[in-house]
Amino acid sequence: MTGTRRKPGRMGPHIEGLGAWLSELGYTPGTVRNLLKVAGQLGRWMGGEDVEASELNEAVIEKFCSASRSRGARRVPGARGFRPLLDFLQSTGVVAPEAASATPVDKAIAEYRSWLVVERGLAAPTVLRYGNMARRLLMERAAEAGSRFIEDLTGKDVIAFLLAESARVSVGAAKGRVAELRSLLRFLYLKGLTPLALGSAVPPVAGWHDTGVPVGLAATDVQRLLEGCDRTDGGGIRDFAILMLVARLGLRSIEVARLELDDIDWRAGEIVVRGKARRRDRLPLPCDVGEAITASLCDARPPTPIRQVFLARKAPMRAIRADLVSDVTRRACERAGVPRVGAHRLRHALATEMLIRGATLVQVSQVLRHQDLATTAIYAKVDLGTLRRVAQPWPGAER
């Protein structure tokens, strides 16, 4: 199947494999036909330009898109629309992975990410977050300084970028930006790309620790979120299982996304949670949570070799990202008519409800899997009944 009656030019040897690959990833037949049609148009253009499939990258594809627009072609896809094609050619070895990262910024980011993994041993979500921040800085510098966007980087540039970032995020997020910037600048200095250790130029962000009170949902609101899931639909069944893991077991979003089939011990009634710092904790699996996961596996998960429990509903078929867990929570809030919150708020709600029912901070810490009891201590603020019993009269309040 080529999706077009015209010959696909230099993409001809790859069309059949591309179609099968796209189908395996869950793309609809109509989408597959459209992608193959565009691949054929690209292949014919490649013949006229004497471009081989092994030479394809984003720059070449952008040149094809510009040529198509200049000819008056309708509905010319952008470079992003060719991402599945490049992924397929890379997976089959036709295109080298580095060929798709043609710009100096892309090459610097790829080397930085490799350093984060090999030298610092950071987890994939952390590497992604650090890499995204680095890309924003280096892209901004490349637009201003051209080819010397790294060599001419100064402390003034770094501070200006940090101030712009801090103006649009919370104090906690701004502190994260500081750590991300210092990591990038340390890498650039260790690799000899900058003459000075600019990490010392990044100022800290002022902000007091633990000044707020963790805000959770009432138990009745959490129940409304769960009841609002349409459990006759595959998406609703999956979303219900995700919410149950967060609301009943207090899993973090990344822990839900990482959960694999082998992590569930059905006989023992336990699951293995892949937590922070590559920790693995074993938790009991309540019957209602196990039933929700079972329904998700049986009724909402297509046959696939992917080992993660929860998959994205849209092609390409892949494991969910951590941020989808909060998306699921927000959609559930809209259906239930409660204020929109992220998934972490359900974790707070679980801790608060445990304290209301008489659990100790140590028990809450064990369920939430905090490494330091001081992290759990913030929940003492929400135990209002106990606080009222131990509170002393304010000096001078009674005369």
For each residue, the residues with C-beta under 8 A, 3 or more apart:
1: 16 19 32 33 36
2: 5 8 15 19 36 37 40
3: 19 32 33 34 35 36 37 39 40
4: 8 36 37 40 41
5: 2
6: 40 44
7: 12 40 44
8: 2 4 11 12 15 36 39 40 43 44
9: 12 40 42 43 44 45 46 47
10: 43 46 47 51 52 53
11: 8 14 15 18 39 40 42 43 46 53
12: 7 8 9 15 43
13: 53
14: 11 17 18 39 53 88 89 92 94
15: 2 8 11 12 18 19 36 39 40 43
16: 1 19 20
17: 14 20 21 88 92
18: 11 14 15 21 22 35 36 39 85 88
19: 1 2 3 15 16 22 23 32 36
20: 16 17 23 24
21: 17 18 24 25 88 91
22: 18 19 25 27 31 32 35 36 84 88 315 316
23: 19 20 26 27 29 32
24: 20 21 317
25: 21 22 84 315 316 317 318
26: 23 302 314 315 316 317
27: 22 23 31 32 35 84 315 316
28: 31 32 315
29: 23 32 33
30: 33 34
31: 22 27 28 34 35 315
32: 1 3 19 22 23 27 28 29 35 36
33: 1 3 29 30 36 37
34: 3 30 31 37 38
35: 3 18 22 27 31 32 38 39 84 85
36: 1 2 3 4 8 15 18 19 22 32 33 39 40
37: 2 3 4 33 34 40 41
38: 34 35 41 42 77 81 82
39: 3 8 11 14 15 18 35 36 42 43 85
40: 2 3 4 6 7 8 9 11 15 36 37 43 44
41: 4 37 38 44 45 68
42: 9 11 38 39 45 46 61 64 82 85
43: 8 9 10 11 12 15 39 40 46 47
44: 6 7 8 9 40 41 47 48
45: 9 41 42 48 49 51 64 67 68
46: 9 10 11 42 43 49 50 51 52 53 56 64
47: 9 10 43 44 50
48: 44 45
49: 45 46
50: 46 47
51: 10 45 46 55 56 60
52: 10 46 55
53: 10 11 13 14 46 56 89 94 95
54: 94 95 96 99
55: 51 52 60 99
56: 46 51 53 60 61 85 86 89 95 99
57: 60 61 86 95 99 100 101 102
58: 61 62 79 82 86 100 102
59: 62 63 102
60: 51 55 56 57 63 64
61: 42 56 57 58 64 65 79 82 86
62: 58 59 65 66 79
63: 59 60 66 67
64: 42 45 46 60 61 67 68
65: 61 62 68 69 76 77 78 79
66: 62 63 69 70
67: 45 63 64 70 71
68: 41 45 64 65 71 73 76
69: 65 66 72 73 76
70: 66 67
71: 67 68
72: 69
73: 68 69 76
74:
75:
76: 65 68 69 73
77: 38 65 80 81 82
78: 65 81
79: 58 61 62 65 82 83
80: 77 83
81: 38 77 78
82: 38 42 58 61 77 79 85 86
83: 79 80 86 87
84: 22 25 27 35 87 88 316
85: 18 35 39 42 56 82 88 89
86: 56 57 58 61 82 83 89 90 95 100
87: 83 84 90 91
88: 14 17 18 21 22 84 85 91 92
89: 14 53 56 85 86 92 94 95
90: 86 87 93 94 95 96 97 100
91: 21 87 88
92: 14 17 88 89
93: 90
94: 14 53 54 89 90
95: 53 54 56 57 86 89 90 99 100
96: 54 90 99
97: 90 100 101
98: 101 107 110
99: 54 55 56 57 95 96 102
100: 57 58 86 90 95 97
101: 57 97 98 106 107 109 110
102: 57 58 59 99 106
103: 106 107 142
104: 107 108 142 147 149
105: 108 109 135 138 139 142 149
106: 101 102 103 109 110
107: 98 101 103 104 110 111
108: 104 105 111 112 134 138 150 193
109: 101 105 106 112 113 131 134 135 138
110: 98 101 106 107 113 114
111: 107 108 114 115 191
112: 108 109 115 116 130 131 134 184 187
113: 109 110 116 117 127 130 131
114: 110 111 117 118
115: 111 112 118 119 120 187 191
116: 112 113 119 120 122 126 127 130 131 183 187
117: 113 114 120 121 122 127
118: 114 115 121
119: 115 116
120: 115 116 117 183
121: 117 118
122: 116 117 126 127 130
123: 126 127 278
124: 127 128
125: 128 129 254 322
126: 116 122 123 129 130
127: 113 116 117 122 123 124 130 131
128: 124 125 131 132
129: 125 126 132 133 176 180
130: 112 113 116 122 126 127 133 134 180 183 184
131: 109 112 113 116 127 128 134 135
132: 128 129 135 136
133: 129 130 136 137 165 177 180 181 184
134: 108 109 112 130 131 137 138 180 184
135: 105 109 131 132 138 139
136: 132 133 139 140 161 165
137: 133 134 140 141 158 161 181 184
138: 105 108 109 134 135 141 142 149 150
139: 105 135 136 142 143
140: 136 137 143 144 161
141: 137 138 144 145 149 150 153 157
142: 103 104 105 138 139 145 146 149
143: 139 140
144: 140 141 149
145: 141 142 148 149 152 153
146: 142 149
147: 104
148: 145 151 152
149: 104 105 138 141 142 144 145 146 152 153
150: 108 138 141 153 188 193 194
151: 148 193 194 195
152: 145 148 149
153: 141 145 149 150 157 158 188 194 198
154: 157 158 198
155: 158 159 196 198 201
156: 159 160
157: 141 153 154 160 161
158: 137 153 154 155 161 162 181 185 198 201 202
159: 155 156 162 163 201 202 203
160: 156 157 163 164
161: 136 137 140 157 158 164 165 181
162: 158 159 165 166 174 177 178 181 202 203
163: 159 160 166 167
164: 160 161 167 168
165: 133 136 161 162 168 169 174 177
166: 162 163 169 174 177 205
167: 163 164
168: 164 165
169: 165 166 173 174 177
170: 173 174
171: 174 175 205 207
172: 175 176 207
173: 169 170 176 177
174: 162 165 166 169 170 171 177 178 205 207
175: 171 172 178 179 204 205 207
176: 129 172 173 179 180
177: 133 162 165 166 169 173 174 180 181 205
178: 162 174 175 181 182 202 203 204 205
179: 175 176 182 183
180: 129 130 133 134 176 177 183 184
181: 133 137 158 161 162 177 178 184 185 199 202
182: 178 179 185 186 199 202
183: 116 120 130 179 180 186 187
184: 112 130 133 134 137 180 181 187 188
185: 158 181 182 188 189 194 197 198 199 201 202
186: 182 183 189 190 197 199
187: 112 115 116 183 184 190 191
188: 150 153 184 185 191 193 194 198
189: 185 186 192 193 194 196 197 198 199
190: 186 187
191: 111 115 187 188
192: 189
193: 108 150 151 188 189
194: 150 151 153 185 188 189 197 198
195: 151
196: 155 189
197: 185 186 189 194 200
198: 153 154 155 158 185 188 189 194 201 202
199: 181 182 185 186 189 202
200: 197
201: 155 158 159 185 198
202: 158 159 162 178 181 182 185 198 199
203: 159 162 178
204: 175 178
205: 166 171 174 175 177 178
206:
207: 171 172 174 175
208: 211
209:
210: 377 378
211: 208
212:
213: 378 381 382
214: 348 351 352 378 379 381 382
215: 345 348
216: 345 346 348 349 350 351 352 353 382
217: 221 222 225 338 341 345 346 348 349
218: 221 222 349
219: 222 223 349 353
220: 223 224
221: 217 218 224 225 336 338 349
222: 217 218 219 225 226 247 346 349
223: 219 220 226 227
224: 220 221 227 228 336 337 338
225: 217 221 222 228 229 243 247 329 332 333 335 336 338 346
226: 222 223 229 240 243 244 247 332
227: 223 224 336
228: 224 225 332 335 336
229: 225 226 236 237 239 240 243 332 335
230: 233 235 236
231: 236 237 240 295
232: 236
233: 230 236 237
234: 237 238 299 300 313
235: 230 238 239 300 313
236: 229 230 231 232 233 239 240
237: 229 231 233 234 240 241 295 296 299 300
238: 234 235 241 242 296 300 301 310 311 313
239: 229 235 236 242 243 328 331 332
240: 226 229 231 236 237 243 244 292 295 296
241: 237 238 244 245 289 292 293 295 296 300 309 310
242: 238 239 245 246 256 310 325 328
243: 225 226 229 239 240 246 247 328 329 332 346
244: 226 240 241 247 248 249 288 289 292 293
245: 241 242 248 249 251 256 259 289 292 293
246: 242 243 249 250 251 253 256 325 329 343 346 347
247: 222 225 226 243 244 346 349 350
248: 244 245 286 288 289 350
249: 244 245 246 271 273 283 286 289 350 367
250: 246 346 347 350 351 367 368 369
251: 245 246 255 256 259 273 347
252: 255 256 275 276 322 343 344 347
253: 246 256 257 322 323 325 326 343 344
254: 125 257 258 322
255: 251 252 258 259 273 274 275
256: 242 245 246 251 252 253 259 310 320 322 325 343
257: 253 254 308 310 319 320 321 322 324 325
258: 254 255 274 308
259: 245 251 255 256 263 264 271 273 274 308 309 310
260: 263 274 307 308 309
261: 264 297 307 308 309
262: 307
263: 259 260 271 272 273 274 309
264: 259 261 270 271 272 285 293 309
265: 268 269 270 271 272 285
266: 269 290
267:
268: 265
269: 265 266 284 285 290
270: 264 265 282 283 284 285
271: 249 259 263 264 265 282 283 285
272: 263 264 265 280 281 282
273: 249 251 255 259 263 280 281 282 283 369
274: 255 258 259 260 263 278 279 280
275: 252 255 279 280 281 369
276: 252 279 371
277: 371
278: 123 274
279: 274 275 276 369
280: 272 273 274 275
281: 272 273 275 369
282: 270 271 272 273
283: 249 270 271 273
284: 269 270
285: 264 265 269 270 271 289 290 293
286: 248 249 289 290
287: 290 291
288: 244 248 291 292
289: 241 244 245 248 249 285 286 292 293
290: 266 269 285 286 287 293 294
291: 287 288 294 295
292: 240 241 244 245 288 289 295 296
293: 241 244 245 264 285 289 290 296 297 309
294: 290 291 297 298
295: 231 237 240 241 291 292 298 299 300
296: 237 238 240 241 292 293 299 300 301 309 310
297: 261 293 294 300 301 309
298: 294 295 301
299: 234 237 295 296
300: 234 235 237 238 241 295 296 297
301: 238 296 297 298 304 309 311
302: 26 311 317
303:
304: 301 311 317
305:
306: 311 317 318 319
307: 260 261 262
308: 257 258 259 260 261 311 319 320
309: 241 259 260 261 263 264 293 296 297 301
310: 238 241 242 256 257 259 296 319 320
311: 238 301 302 304 306 308 317 318 319 320
312: 316 317 318 319 320 321 324
313: 234 235 238
314: 26
315: 22 25 26 27 28 31
316: 22 25 26 27 84 312
317: 24 25 26 302 304 306 311 312
318: 25 306 311 312
319: 257 306 308 310 311 312
320: 256 257 308 310 311 312 324 325
321: 257 312 324
322: 125 252 253 254 256 257 325
323: 253 326 327
324: 257 312 320 321 327 328
325: 242 246 253 256 257 320 322 328 329 343
326: 253 323 329 330 342 343 344
327: 323 324 330 331
328: 239 242 243 324 325 331 332 343
329: 225 243 246 325 326 332 333 341 342 343 345 346
330: 326 327 333 334 340 341 342
331: 239 327 328 334 335
332: 225 226 228 229 239 243 328 329 335 336
333: 225 329 330 336 338 339 340 341
334: 330 331 337 340
335: 225 228 229 331 332
336: 221 224 225 227 228 332 333
337: 224 334
338: 217 221 224 225 333 341
339: 333
340: 330 333 334
341: 217 329 330 333 338 345 346
342: 326 329 330 345
343: 246 252 253 256 325 326 328 329 346 347
344: 252 253 326 347 348
345: 215 216 217 329 341 342 348 349
346: 216 217 222 225 243 246 247 250 329 341 343 349 350
347: 246 250 251 252 343 344 350 351 368
348: 214 215 216 217 344 345 351 352 379
349: 216 217 218 219 221 222 247 345 346 352 353
350: 216 247 248 249 250 346 347 353 354 367 368
351: 214 216 250 347 348 354 355 364 367 368 376 379 382
352: 214 216 348 349 355 356 379 382
353: 216 219 349 350 356 357
354: 350 351 357 359 363 364 367
355: 351 352 358 359 361 364 379 382 383
356: 352 353 383 385
357: 353 354
358: 355
359: 354 355 363 364
360: 363 364
361: 355 364 365 373 376 377 379 380
362: 365 366 373 376
363: 354 359 360 366 367
364: 351 354 355 359 360 361 367 368 376 379
365: 361 362 368 369 370 373 375 376
366: 362 363 369
367: 249 250 350 351 354 363 364
368: 250 347 350 351 364 365 376
369: 250 273 275 279 281 365 366
370: 365 373 375 376
371: 276 277 375
372: 375 376
373: 361 362 365 370 376 377
374: 377
375: 365 370 371 372 378
376: 351 361 362 364 365 368 370 372 373 379
377: 210 361 373 374 380
378: 210 213 214 375 381
379: 214 348 351 352 355 361 364 376 382 383
380: 361 377 383 386 387
381: 213 214 378 387
382: 213 214 216 351 352 355 379
383: 355 356 379 380 386 387
384: 387 388
385: 356 388 389
386: 380 383 389 390
387: 380 381 383 384 390 391
388: 384 385 391
389: 385 386
390: 386 387
391: 387 388
392:
393: 397 398
394: 397
395:
396: 399
397: 393 394
398: 393
399: 396
